[in-house]
Structure formats: structure tokens, C-alpha cells
């Protein structure tokens, strides 16, 4: 009986299916009305797999369903079923595992111990869980430690297998700490903390506004306030009203930029192995935004550094070793000039009062690490248009986000307020960087010279005249668009910056080359000259040693192709014939423009659309690529070391200068390049540099030998040292 009923139902169902098929068959007429003639937009039927129960006569919908089925069938026949590894069932758990793995990188055994203690408190005091056998996390700790040990070092966020290695090898040789060591960071390396107590700044009091994850949070959610905290007063060159930002202190001030991105930590680790600690190792952090003069005026930086060096020598009984990176090579107390600024300040009777023998009595060695001795081309581009290679070579999506979030104008404003960045202005002029015909670092196969720091492509005659935004026709001045050498570009930049910036440059820096030895001696009393190695002499410290260590083999921006943009109003509103108040935060300071205040100045920016990857030199997005360490040009890194400081004119005491070039040989599978990288920043973690620093600090600096992998000696001889 049951079987018959089931069979009967099956037969009825078959009849119903046949009827349904007839209804859906386009060839079968049907007079039944349909409710799908006008589909409900709120419904989302799966038309790719229609149900037999659907009732419709809409020919368009039927045709669409048929096409979808045909496409799916064709795709399956052509490509087969989707591989298992492309399904959601695989990627969802995989994403969970990856998240757990990344999170575990930040977990230590201490965290597990804390978790055990917290759970025990919950069990004992609050009874939040039922009675359980005694929990023992010892096994968990052991297994977690074993798991971390099994992960390859190169996969870990903070490590790559080289931690303490150089120090261990030196210790095995019997080397031990000899000379106290002072480390001087480069530009943007030192973390900056907010000490502002104004109500709008209190939420991040004592937090880092530069460096660390707190900076990322502030940039993301409070960008305007973050930028106003970092801007310096254009007149005084120090803090604006209600704002107080100071450099972080201690070894951690420049050990890492953010968690996982190390700076000096590798060097500190290796020095620690040979018995260095806070008693004989000092990080001379500073506010890199300030001019060198204001570093002393506001923070007493050079006074404190002088006292620190004297104290280290007195306690340890040994002269001090200074190691400075990047712009720090222009700052140190030792480079008198080796940092002309600091050492000249120390020796000057009007400032440090150390006397002419202070360096000889207190400094054993000076190590310049990728020093920006003669300036950096990217500093010129940043001050002119707020750009550099890093911004113009971003992918279009990244460039769009950057421009919307942190525009070129805002970057330009920030860079110009940081007087410290102007210390990297190109020095020596055309004698060092080339004229319109040639440059010292030109090579025979090049079709265009590096001598023009800024070059403009030729445009059609029809484009020579451009209409301004208010409809008035304005002609382009030939002086505005001509190709420019470094000297001409410097003058042009100053002509297009506010008078406050011009005054800052005039009162703090000098960029020339001085060949008169009598004038060089007189320059010892002029603080504007101290950051330029071409205008001051090295200290009279014959026993001091200088080591120039830098990388070579990475494309570096050397000069630029610029394009002319639209006409805009001059930034120098306060300097014009009709001065205007233009403070955007002050409602009473909004002077309207006069009727004839026209946009007469043509903006300029790096011509990112122009590339020539097959030519010589290579041009990438408007940037002419030359030799260097990825940031600083080879001429700036090495010309003074191999030639300038070999001449008595600039080195009257005959200080021994050893130059060590490190080839850039990164490992592609390691994020920061590994042991043999010589990138401008990553060189701080290279094995070769760490070996040099440890050797000099432990008293075997004589083992450091010169090494060259570039043509710097040939290029340096082409510099017009004698006019």
C-alpha cells in the first residue's frame, strides 16, 4: 500500500513537472497571465539557476537566463571547475591562520605568563568559571617558544637573523669596549614628542607626533592638528604659540622609527655584546626640524653634547668615538667641521669655549655614515614643489590618495618650515654639481648632462601662452622656464619663496665654495659656514681619524625634469606691494584680494609623465637617476672624503681620512635587504658597517681598510676645487 502511494505521488509529480516544463518552454503557448512582466526591484532572484516553479512569459528574462546558462556551461567546458584553492572554504580559514600568525609575532612568553596570572585571579577571586583542574601553562609556554624558534628569522617582523652576530664575533676575538661612543641620528630619525598643554593638544600630551604608531593614529584621525604641531614658526624658526614639541631622549629615541622598522637598534645590539651600555653609549637625539643655530638657542643641544663628551672621557679615561648618519654628519660636535657646526661651535670662544685643542683632546674618531656632506638633490625638489622621487614614482592610486590626504602644497609648506632640512641644500654650486655643459659625474655614454639640476621639456608654440583662471592671457617668461644649474635653481627657489624663508636661509646657511685659506680661517667665527665643509677647515686634531662609510649601487635621484603647471597666486602675499593677512585659522585675518591681484606665477612640478628607461641617464617619472645609495648622490657622499679633505686647504692638520664604499647587494627575500644591503637607511643594519663601528669602538680601527666600488675618485678629480 505504501509503495503504491509513493509510486502514485511520483507519477503525479512527473505530470506536474511536465506541465511546468511546458509552461516554461518558449515554444509552448500559454494564456495564463504572469506577474513577472515588471520585476520587483527589491527582489533578487537567482536568474543564473532558475527554479522550475517560476512562472513567467517575459521573453527578455528567458533570453537572459538562457545566455547565463550558456556562458556558465561554456566557461566550465573551457576552464573546468574552479580549483579548490580558489574557493571561499579555503581562503577564509587561511585568512584566520595568517591573522593568528601575524598576531603571534608580537606575543612573548611574558604575555603568556600574564594571561595565566589573569585567569588564575578570575578563578580564585570571582568564580567566573566552574571548578576545573589546576591550570598549568608551562607546556603552553614551552610549545610557544619552540614554535617561535622554528620560524625562520627572516620571516619575523623585528629580526632577520643578524642580531648580535657582529658583536659575538668581536667578543670571541677578545675585543671589549674601549672608547665611549656617541651616536648622532639623521633627519627624521629622532622621535618627536608633544609637550603642548593647550587644550587642543592635551589628548596626545607626551605622545610621539613623529615616530611610532601614535603618529600614524594622529595623521589618520587628526591630521590638521598633527600638521600644526609639526610646523615651525616662519619668523622665529622655533615653536609657534601654544605648541611645544621636543626630541625624544635616550637610546630608544632613534633605535626604531615604528615597531618593526629598526634604525640604530642593530648597532646598539652589537655594541652591547662588547660591553657597551648607557654608561658609555649615548644617543645624541635632536629636533631635526630646527636650524643648527636654533638647536643651541632653544634646546642647548651643543652645550649638552659638549658636556656629555667631556663627561664620558673623564669617566672612561678614553677619547670619544662619534658616529653620525645622513644629515647627522652635518650636526655632530665632532665634525668640527666634521660637523662643522658642532665642532666649530665647541671650539669657538664666543660659544662653546672649548678652544682650538678641544677636538684633539676629546675625539678619537669620527665615523660618517652615508653623510650628506655636499647636500641632497631631493632637498631642493622638496623645498621647490614638495616632491621627490618617493612621491612621483608612486602608483596612480597611491599618488591620488597622497595628494588628496597630504597635498603637494601642504608638503611644500611643511618642508619650508623645517629649517633643518635646508642644511641639505646642494653645496659648492656649479663647481661641484656641473654647469650647463657637463658635470663631474657624467659618463661617456650619457646623452644629457647632470649639470642641469632642473630641466624643462620643449613645448609646442601653441602652448607658450596660457590663459589664467580669470580669463586674462598671460605670456610665459623665458627666464621662468629655462634649464637651470644648481646655482641658478637655488636662486630661482629663493625668488619663489616667502621672505621669511629667504631670511632663514641667509641667517643660517651658506652654500658656496671658499678657496681662500685666510677666509677659511675667518669663517671659523661665522656660524652660517659651519654646516658647509667647503667653507670651513677641519679641526686642528692630527690624531683624530675620520671614516667615511657609505653605500653604492642603487639608483639615486640626481636631477629633474620639471613641467609648468597652471598660473597661481604668489605665496609671498605678505611680501607684496599690498600686504595681506592670510592666516586660515583666524577669521579676522582674511583680507580679500584686490581686483588686479592676478595669478601671475606659474607653478612647477616634477614631470612625472616623462620617462626614458632605455636612455642614459635613465629617467623615471621625471627624475634623472644617477649613482648613490638610493637617497644621497655619490658626489655628496664621497667627494670630500677622497679629494676635498685630502687637501691642506680644508684639512690643515692632515687628519687621516679612510673611505669605505659598500656595494649594494640586497637579498630579495629579505624585506630590508639583509646583511649586504647599503641602502641609505638600511646600511645601519649591514654587517660591514657594524663591523667597522665595533672595530673603531674597541680600539682596532686600524684594521679598517679603504674599499672602492665606484668611480668616485675619478669624479672627485673633475670637481673644480681650484677654480
Order of alpha helices (4+ residues) and beta strands (2+ residues): alpha-alpha-alpha-alpha-alpha-alpha-beta-beta-beta-alpha-alpha-beta-beta-beta-alpha-beta-alpha-alpha-beta-alpha-alpha-beta-alpha-alpha-alpha-alpha-alpha-beta-beta-beta-alpha-alpha-alpha-alpha-beta-beta-beta-beta-beta-alpha-beta-alpha-alpha
